[in-house]
């Protein structure tokens, strides 16, 4: 199972997280977010993230802004978390990065728009619908995703906590590729509890190892 940790900012915190080798580490480029990284990279934000792909999270940003941040921060992936069109996703993918398209989910009807983006993104991400754009700490009803019938693999997001890992293990959806962890693992906005993440990673990876040997 792929693991994405989003909303990082502090240099020491980023370096500690890198030692855990998550698959993706997210930096947020939405100025209204309490996890906004700012316009200029710090030392750790600019460094290679090693085995972890560096993801920039954007909300309805202009293409020029996204392209500049790809260059400034050395982004490997771009997550589009607003109302971006399928065509916009294609444009970003042509910048030499992989693309995650996020969708806000509350009802089965919210899944109806998703397949329009088939082939336009490398991953989808399903987050809880709120008045904002993610980071709410709230879950949606995961059973809704049984109505997902597209081919694009997806990441599950929205208020996942350490106590939810057993429930996550029980999800049997063929296109679920991994999970996104954020607010429930924070000491304060953009500052993650590394010990809690380490325990959670161990639980997830132990389950993956068991499954792969069966």
Secondary structure by P-SEA (a helix, b strand, c coil): cbbbbcccccaaaaaaaaaacccbbbbbcccccccccccccccccccccccbbbbbbbccccaaaaaaaaaaccccbbbbcccccaaaaaaaaaccbbbbbbbbbcccccccccccccccccbbbbbbbccccccccccccccccccccccbbbbbbccccccaaaaaaaccccccccccccccccccccccaaaaaaaaaaaaaaaaaaaaac
